Amino acid sequence: MAQRRVRLLAAATAAAVALTVAGTQSGAEAGGRGGHGPQPAARPTKVVVIVVDALSREIVDRYDMRNVEALMKDGVDTPNGFLGHTGSVTVVTHNVITTGASPKHMGWTTEGYRDVDGLLGAPGGLYLTSNFGLAQMAPLQQAAGYPHLSDYLDDTGKVFTVSPKGYAAWGLSGPGSTNTSTITFGSGPTCPNPDGTTTRYRQPTGWNVPAYFSTACGSRWLVRRDTIYDTGQLPAQLYPATDNRYVVGADPAQQGGDVWATDAVLEVMAQEGDAWSGIFVTLPGVDKAAHMWDGVNDPEGATPGYDPMTHMRYATRTADAQVGRIMQALEDSGQLDDTLVVLTADHGSVAAAPGHFHGDVQPENDYGYFNWYYGSPANDVPYLRPQQALLPLIEGTDDGTGATNVGFSYSDSSLNVWLKDQSAAKVAEAAALMRDLPDVTAVWRRDGDHYDRVTPVRWDRMHGSEKRWFATRAQELVDTQAADYGPDLIATLPDNTTYSVLGDHGGIQRAAQQVPIVFAGANTSQQDLRAPVRSIDIMPTILRALGISPTHTMDGTAYALPTRRHRR
């Protein structure tokens, strides 16, 4: 990784200035001449990125997340910002945030992947990306050639990534180097209890995990497995909480989920002092609750055997509290003015309205995976029980042998299809079938670096503001998947519609796309950026704020962050 590292620069080079024209100020605007008048604040040298999984602006407002709202008010908010790509899913966006690469240029576009160049195995193999670990993700990242934010920071200090989700962690951190640490969860020990029983745990694992994260029985860093709370019933049973990886849990000595992740961040800060330069953390609790309980439609107390710990209100309050803890720790340590804090989300959450959920419902734990996936991916078990709504596509195509021509499909709040036979006639055949699937608003066929819409738009399936959003953003969003490893066909769906679990992600809907993107700390002002800032803009904006010259062309725009100015 050493060949990709750069050092902090006092000023941007001409190449960087050309890349970051948007928002550039003249010398006079930046604070006058000759050292008189307001002077720019010193550039930050540290970065903290907080990703609250599935946090839409709608959820922030609905659940009154006060610490998040305070950051929006006191930092640089982006009220017109949005995710800016599909698939709007965890395994994509974490990598987008710390590279500035569009999915069409970063190696994979959503939870399905065609291994066109044989980077993982035989050329043409179909894979499930949310099963990727470092061994699978790193070859795709390295083949694309871009550096991660960690590569720019790890010459000036240690870089730490903390995420209970492995694929989220590897996306944020990138391939490991000697000065980076990636801390996630893996299977852990079975430990004895005083009453003679035993308990299974998860433990910290990853890349260069510091020794102070103990994996011994009794360690704070272990979290319990084999506990399901109230999620062993529908609809949560489609994707239940079966341990404390994403749920806080009832044991105050070994809390999981967002608390575990935040405790790990604070431990890093305490142990490393001023030696760190970057900390990236994912808080996954809101995402898990939204998937299980239909997002903002969560029935909460009406749930039989109700345990608030698995539900949206508890999850949003917990995530909000962790944001506050991280900010307080930075302030208490005196590092806040030297640290640029980015708060964002990897996607929002689409809540299915009655009559607009098109997955099958079976009283079987994790049955939602059969709604999400169809096919036999090279890195997972076969998923050959498609939901009833998808059957016309599966049964109506023929690969020439009498079998379906659908090699793999991924369905959430959009439909994404990889075909075995990609000839024009076979693609047209599948597109015609997709057009008539429930609630489809349009079908898009990949053509090189863009998608062509091949069916009329079903405006009758959308409401007024949704129609405007579709007209403005649909083409831009689907085009971000236009790579030869991306889906051959995409079907867009309206708001409040899913094919998988009741609360989901993935599509172009505003609920999935309108996420917070906030810059705070480091003497940022309260002046907002009114531009349509996207996730791919976060990385170049961070580099600009730190005065770092990019070593690789990014797809995003580097915005100048408004800062408070000081008088000499």
C-alpha positions in Angstrom: 0.0 0.0 0.0 3.0 2.3 0.5 3.1 3.4 -3.1 -0.4 4.9 -2.8 0.2 7.0 0.3 0.6 10.8 0.2 1.5 13.4 2.8 -0.3 16.4 4.0 0.5 19.5 1.9 0.4 23.1 2.9 -1.4 24.0 -0.2 -3.2 22.1 -3.0 -1.3 21.6 -6.2 -2.5 22.9 -9.5 -4.0 19.5 -10.4 -5.9 19.5 -7.1 -7.2 23.0 -7.7 -8.4 22.1 -11.1 -10.2 19.1 -9.6 -11.8 21.2 -6.9 -13.0 24.3 -8.8 -16.4 24.3 -7.1 -16.5 26.8 -4.3 -12.9 28.0 -4.6 -12.2 31.4 -3.0 -9.8 34.1 -4.0 -7.0 35.1 -1.6 -8.9 38.3 -0.7 -12.0 36.4 0.0 -10.0 34.0 2.2 -9.1 36.6 4.7 -7.5 39.7 3.3 -3.9 40.6 2.6 -0.8 41.0 4.6 -2.0 39.1 7.6 -4.7 41.7 8.6 -8.3 40.9 9.2 -9.9 37.5 9.7 -7.5 34.6 9.1 -8.4 31.1 8.0 -8.4 28.5 10.7 -5.6 25.9 10.6 -6.4 22.9 8.5 -7.6 19.8 10.4 -5.2 16.8 10.5 -7.7 14.2 11.8 -10.9 12.8 10.4 -13.8 10.9 12.1 -16.5 9.4 9.8 -19.7 8.3 11.5 -22.0 6.2 9.3 -25.4 5.6 10.8 -26.7 2.7 8.8 -30.1 3.3 7.1 -30.5 6.8 8.5 -32.7 8.8 6.2 -33.6 12.5 6.9 -37.2 11.2 7.4 -36.0 9.0 10.3 -34.0 11.9 11.9 -37.2 14.1 11.9 -39.6 11.4 12.8 -37.7 10.2 15.9 -36.3 13.6 16.9 -32.6 12.6 17.0 -31.3 15.6 18.9 -27.6 15.0 18.7 -27.8 14.5 14.9 -30.0 17.6 14.6 -27.5 19.6 16.7 -24.7 18.6 14.3 -26.9 19.7 11.4 -27.6 23.0 13.1 -24.1 23.7 14.4 -22.0 22.2 11.5 -22.1 22.4 7.8 -25.4 20.7 6.7 -26.3 19.8 3.1 -30.1 20.2 3.0 -30.2 19.4 -0.7 -27.8 16.5 -0.4 -28.7 12.9 -1.2 -27.0 9.6 -1.6 -26.5 9.9 -5.4 -26.2 6.3 -6.5 -27.7 2.9 -6.8 -27.6 0.4 -5.4 -28.3 2.3 -2.3 -27.0 -0.5 0.0 -24.4 -0.9 2.7 -21.9 -2.9 0.7 -21.7 -0.2 -1.9 -21.9 3.1 0.0 -19.2 2.5 2.6 -16.7 2.1 -0.2 -18.1 5.1 -2.0 -17.7 7.4 1.0 -14.0 6.8 1.5 -13.0 6.6 -2.2 -15.1 9.2 -4.1 -15.7 6.5 -6.7 -19.1 5.9 -8.3 -20.2 2.3 -8.2 -19.7 2.0 -12.0 -16.0 2.7 -11.4 -15.3 1.0 -8.0 -15.6 -2.7 -8.8 -19.2 -3.6 -7.8 -22.5 -1.8 -7.9 -25.0 -3.6 -5.6 -25.4 -6.9 -3.8 -24.9 -8.9 -7.1 -21.7 -9.0 -9.1 -20.6 -10.5 -12.4 -16.9 -11.4 -12.2 -16.3 -10.4 -15.8 -12.5 -10.5 -15.5 -12.2 -13.5 -13.3 -10.8 -11.6 -10.4 -12.4 -14.0 -7.9 -12.6 -17.2 -9.9 -13.8 -18.3 -13.3 -14.7 -15.3 -15.6 -18.4 -14.6 -15.7 -19.1 -16.1 -12.2 -22.0 -14.5 -10.3 -21.4 -13.5 -6.7 -23.2 -12.1 -3.6 -21.2 -9.0 -2.5 -22.6 -8.8 1.0 -20.7 -12.1 1.7 -17.4 -10.4 0.7 -14.6 -10.2 3.2 -11.2 -8.7 2.7 -10.1 -11.6 0.5 -12.9 -10.9 -2.0 -13.2 -7.1 -1.7 -9.5 -6.3 -1.9 -8.9 -7.7 -5.4 -11.8 -5.6 -6.8 -10.6 -2.4 -5.0 -7.0 -2.9 -6.2 -8.1 -3.7 -9.8 -10.0 -0.4 -9.8 -6.9 1.4 -8.7 -8.2 4.0 -6.4 -6.8 4.9 -2.9 -9.0 5.0 0.2 -9.1 7.8 2.7 -7.0 5.5 5.0 -4.2 5.6 2.4 -4.0 9.3 2.6 -4.0 9.4 6.4 -1.9 6.5 7.5 1.5 8.2 7.0 0.5 10.9 9.6 -1.1 8.7 12.2 -2.9 5.4 12.8 -6.2 4.8 11.1 -9.0 2.7 12.7 -12.2 1.3 11.2 -14.9 -0.1 13.5 -18.0 -1.8 12.2 -20.0 -4.8 13.5 -20.6 -5.5 9.8 -17.5 -7.0 8.1 -18.3 -5.9 4.5 -19.0 -2.4 5.8 -15.7 -2.3 7.6 -13.7 -3.5 4.6 -15.5 -1.0 2.4 -14.6 1.9 4.6 -11.0 0.9 5.3 -9.9 -0.7 2.1 -7.1 -3.2 1.8 -5.0 -3.2 5.0 -1.7 -1.6 5.5 0.7 -1.7 8.5 -0.6 1.5 9.9 -4.4 0.7 9.7 -6.6 -1.4 11.9 -10.0 -2.8 10.9 -12.1 -4.1 13.8 -15.3 -6.1 13.1 -17.1 -9.1 14.5 -16.3 -12.8 14.0 -17.3 -16.1 15.7 -16.0 -16.2 19.2 -15.6 -18.6 22.1 -18.1 -20.6 24.0 -17.7 -19.6 27.7 -18.8 -21.3 30.9 -21.3 -19.7 33.2 -21.5 -20.0 37.0 -24.6 -22.2 36.8 -22.9 -24.8 34.7 -24.3 -23.7 31.4 -22.3 -22.2 28.5 -22.9 -19.2 26.2 -21.6 -18.6 22.7 -20.1 -15.2 21.9 -18.9 -13.1 19.0 -15.5 -11.5 19.3 -13.4 -8.7 17.7 -11.6 -9.7 14.5 -10.2 -8.0 11.4 -6.9 -6.6 10.4 -4.3 -5.4 12.9 -6.8 -5.5 15.8 -5.1 -3.9 18.8 -4.2 -6.2 21.7 -6.3 -4.1 24.1 -9.5 -5.6 22.4 -9.4 -8.8 24.4 -11.1 -11.9 23.1 -10.9 -13.8 26.4 -14.0 -15.1 28.2 -15.4 -12.2 30.3 -14.0 -9.5 28.1 -16.2 -6.5 27.6 -15.5 -6.9 23.8 -17.4 -10.2 23.5 -21.2 -10.0 22.8 -23.7 -12.8 23.2 -25.1 -15.0 20.5 -28.3 -17.1 20.5 -30.7 -14.5 21.7 -33.7 -13.5 19.6 -35.8 -11.1 21.8 -39.2 -10.5 20.1 -38.0 -11.0 16.6 -38.8 -14.6 16.1 -42.2 -13.6 14.7 -43.4 -12.0 11.5 -42.5 -9.6 10.0 -39.1 -9.5 11.9 -38.7 -13.2 11.4 -37.8 -12.6 7.8 -34.5 -11.1 9.0 -34.5 -11.6 12.8 -31.9 -10.4 15.4 -30.3 -13.7 16.6 -27.5 -12.2 18.6 -26.1 -8.9 19.9 -24.0 -7.9 16.9 -26.6 -5.3 15.9 -28.7 -5.2 19.1 -27.4 -3.7 22.3 -28.5 -6.6 24.6 -29.5 -6.8 28.2 -26.0 -7.3 29.8 -24.6 -3.9 30.7 -21.1 -5.4 30.9 -21.1 -6.7 27.3 -23.4 -4.4 25.3 -23.4 -5.0 21.6 -24.5 -3.1 18.5 -24.1 0.7 18.4 -22.8 0.8 22.0 -20.1 -1.8 21.3 -19.0 0.1 18.2 -18.9 3.5 20.1 -17.1 2.0 23.1 -14.5 0.6 20.7 -14.0 4.1 19.2 -13.7 5.7 22.6 -11.2 2.9 23.6 -9.1 3.7 20.6 -9.1 7.4 21.5 -8.1 6.7 25.1 -5.4 4.2 24.2 -3.9 6.0 21.2 -3.9 9.6 22.5 -2.9 11.9 19.7 -1.4 9.1 17.6 -4.5 8.5 15.4 -5.3 10.4 12.2 -8.5 8.7 11.1 -11.4 6.8 12.8 -14.3 5.4 10.7 -17.3 3.8 12.5 -20.6 2.2 11.5 -23.6 2.2 13.8 -25.9 -0.6 12.4 -28.8 -0.6 14.9 -31.2 1.6 13.0 -30.8 -0.5 9.9 -31.5 -3.8 11.6 -34.7 -2.4 13.3 -35.9 -0.8 10.0 -35.5 -4.1 8.1 -37.3 -6.1 10.7 -40.2 -3.8 11.6 -41.0 -1.8 8.4 -39.0 1.3 9.2 -41.1 4.3 10.2 -44.2 2.0 10.2 -42.8 0.0 13.2 -45.8 -1.2 15.3 -43.7 -0.7 18.5 -45.9 -1.5 21.5 -48.5 -3.3 19.5 -46.0 -6.1 18.9 -46.8 -9.3 20.8 -44.1 -9.8 23.5 -42.8 -6.4 22.7 -39.2 -5.8 23.6 -38.3 -2.2 22.8 -34.6 -3.0 22.3 -35.2 -4.4 18.8 -37.4 -1.5 17.6 -37.0 1.8 15.8 -37.5 4.2 18.7 -34.9 2.5 20.8 -32.5 2.1 17.9 -32.7 5.7 16.9 -32.3 7.0 20.4 -29.3 4.7 20.9 -27.6 5.7 17.7 -28.2 9.4 18.5 -26.7 8.9 21.9 -23.6 7.4 20.4 -23.1 10.3 18.0 -23.2 12.5 21.1 -20.7 10.4 23.0 -18.2 10.5 20.1 -18.5 14.3 19.8 -18.2 14.7 23.6 -15.0 12.6 23.6 -13.4 14.7 20.9 -14.3 17.8 22.8 -13.1 16.5 26.2 -9.8 15.4 24.6 -9.2 18.8 23.0 -9.1 17.3 19.6 -12.4 18.5 18.1 -10.9 21.7 16.6 -8.3 19.6 14.8 -10.8 16.9 13.7 -13.1 17.0 10.7 -16.2 15.0 11.6 -18.5 13.6 8.9 -21.9 12.3 9.8 -23.8 10.4 7.1 -25.7 7.3 6.2 -25.1 4.5 3.7 -28.7 4.6 2.5 -32.2 5.4 3.8 -35.1 3.1 4.4 -38.2 2.4 2.3 -41.2 1.4 4.4 -43.6 -0.9 2.5 -47.2 0.4 2.4 -50.1 -2.1 2.7 -50.5 -3.9 -0.7 -47.0 -2.8 -1.8 -44.9 -5.5 -0.2 -44.2 -8.2 -2.8 -42.1 -10.7 -0.9 -43.3 -14.1 0.2 -43.9 -14.5 4.0 -43.0 -17.8 5.6 -42.6 -18.5 9.3 -39.0 -19.4 8.9 -36.0 -17.5 10.3 -34.2 -15.5 7.6 -36.7 -16.3 4.9 -36.1 -12.8 3.6 -33.0 -14.0 1.9 -35.1 -15.9 -0.5 -36.9 -12.7 -1.3 -33.7 -10.7 -1.8 -31.8 -13.3 -3.9 -32.6 -15.7 -6.7 -29.9 -17.9 -8.2 -26.8 -19.9 -7.2 -24.1 -17.4 -6.4 -20.5 -18.8 -6.4 -19.9 -17.7 -2.8 -23.2 -18.8 -1.1 -25.9 -21.4 -1.0 -28.5 -21.6 -3.8 -31.5 -19.3 -3.5 -34.1 -21.1 -5.6 -37.3 -20.1 -4.0 -38.3 -16.9 -5.7 -41.3 -14.9 -4.4 -44.5 -15.3 -6.2 -44.3 -11.8 -7.6 -41.0 -12.6 -9.4 -42.1 -15.9 -10.9 -43.3 -14.5 -14.3 -39.7 -13.4 -14.9 -38.0 -16.6 -13.6 -40.4 -18.9 -15.4 -40.9 -16.8 -18.6 -37.2 -16.7 -19.7 -35.3 -19.6 -21.3 -31.5 -19.9 -21.5 -31.8 -22.3 -24.5 -31.7 -25.4 -22.4 -35.2 -25.2 -20.9 -33.9 -23.5 -17.7 -34.5 -19.9 -16.7 -32.2 -17.3 -18.3 -32.0 -15.5 -14.9 -28.5 -16.2 -13.6 -29.0 -14.0 -10.5 -31.4 -11.4 -9.3 -31.3 -9.1 -6.3 -34.7 -7.5 -5.2 -35.2 -4.9 -2.6 -36.8 -1.5 -3.4 -35.6 -2.1 -7.0 -35.2 -5.2 -9.1 -31.7 -6.0 -10.5 -31.2 -8.9 -12.9 -28.1 -10.6 -14.4 -28.9 -12.9 -17.4 -27.1 -16.0 -18.5 -27.6 -15.2 -22.2 -27.0 -11.5 -22.7 -28.0 -11.3 -26.3 -30.2 -8.4 -27.4 -33.1 -10.7 -28.0 -32.9 -12.3 -24.6 -32.5 -9.0 -22.8 -35.5 -7.7 -24.6 -37.5 -10.8 -23.6 -36.6 -10.3 -19.9 -37.3 -6.6 -20.0 -40.8 -7.2 -21.4 -41.6 -9.6 -18.5 -40.2 -7.2 -15.9 -42.4 -4.4 -17.2 -45.5 -6.3 -16.0 -44.2 -7.2 -12.6 -46.1 -5.6 -9.7 -45.5 -1.9 -9.1 -42.7 -1.5 -11.6 -42.4 2.1 -12.8 -39.9 1.5 -15.6 -37.3 -1.0 -16.9 -33.8 0.0 -17.8 -31.3 -1.9 -20.0 -27.6 -1.4 -19.6 -25.9 0.0 -22.7 -22.2 0.6 -22.1 -21.7 3.4 -19.5 -25.4 4.2 -19.2 -28.9 2.6 -19.0 -31.6 3.1 -21.6 -35.1 3.1 -20.4 -36.9 0.5 -22.6 -40.5 0.7 -21.2 -42.9 3.6 -20.8 -42.9 5.3 -17.3 -45.8 4.3 -15.2 -46.6 7.7 -13.9 -49.9 6.4 -12.6 -48.0 4.5 -9.9 -46.4 7.6 -8.5 -47.7 10.7 -6.6 -46.9 14.3 -7.4 -43.6 14.9 -5.6 -42.5 11.4 -6.4 -43.0 12.1 -10.1 -40.8 15.1 -9.9 -38.1 13.2 -8.1 -38.3 10.4 -10.7 -38.1 12.9 -13.6 -35.1 14.7 -12.0 -33.1 11.8 -10.6 -34.0 8.4 -12.0 -31.7 8.4 -15.0 -28.8 9.8 -13.0 -29.2 7.2 -10.3 -29.5 4.1 -12.4 -26.6 5.1 -14.5 -24.3 4.8 -11.5 -24.6 1.0 -11.9 -23.7 1.0 -15.6 -20.7 -1.3 -15.6 -20.1 -4.6 -17.2 -20.2 -6.2 -13.7 -23.5 -4.5 -12.9 -27.0 -5.8 -13.7 -28.2 -6.2 -17.2 -31.6 -4.9 -16.3 -33.0 -2.7 -13.5 -36.7 -2.2 -12.7 -37.4 0.9 -10.6 -40.2 0.9 -8.1 -42.3 3.7 -6.5 -42.1 4.9 -2.9 -43.4 2.5 -0.2 -42.7 -0.6 -2.3 -40.4 -3.5 -1.5 -39.9 -7.1 -2.8 -37.8 -8.4 0.1 -38.5 -7.4 3.7 -40.9 -4.8 4.8 -38.3 -2.1 5.5 -35.6 -2.0 2.9 -33.1 -0.1 0.7 -31.6 -0.3 -2.7 -33.7 1.9 -5.1 -34.1 5.4 -6.3 -36.9 6.5 -3.8 -36.4 9.6 -1.8 -36.7 7.6 1.4 -33.6 5.6 0.3 -31.7 8.6 -1.2 -32.3 11.6 1.1 -29.7 10.9 3.8 -27.9 13.4 6.0 -24.4 14.5 4.9 -23.0 16.8 7.6 -19.5 18.2 8.2 -18.7 19.3 11.7 -15.7 20.0 14.1 -12.5 21.5 12.7 -13.8 25.1 13.0 -16.6 24.5 10.5 -19.2 27.2 10.5 -23.0 27.0 10.7 -23.3 28.0 7.1 -24.8 25.2 5.0 -23.8 23.9 1.6 -26.8 24.4 -0.7 -25.4 22.4 -3.5 -26.8 18.9 -4.2 -23.9 17.2 -2.3 -23.7 13.4 -2.8 -21.9 10.5 -1.1 -19.2 10.5 -3.8 -18.5 14.2 -2.9 -17.6 13.3 0.7 -14.1 12.0 0.0 -12.9 14.9 -2.3 -14.4 17.4 0.2 -12.5 15.8 3.1 -9.2 15.9 1.1 -9.8 19.6 0.2 -10.4 20.5 3.8 -7.2 18.7 4.9 -5.1 20.3 2.1 -4.3 16.9 0.5 -3.6 16.5 -3.2 -5.5 13.6 -4.7 -3.4 11.0 -6.3 -6.3 9.5 -8.3 -9.2 11.1 -10.2 -12.4 10.9 -8.2 -16.0 11.0 -9.5 -17.1 13.4 -6.8 -16.8 17.2 -6.4 -14.6 18.8 -3.7 -16.6 21.4 -2.0 -15.1 24.2 0.1 -16.4 23.9 3.6 -17.4 27.2 5.3 -15.3 27.7 8.4 -15.1 30.2 11.3 -12.4 32.7 10.9 -10.0 34.1 13.6 -8.6 37.5 14.1 -4.9 38.0 14.8 
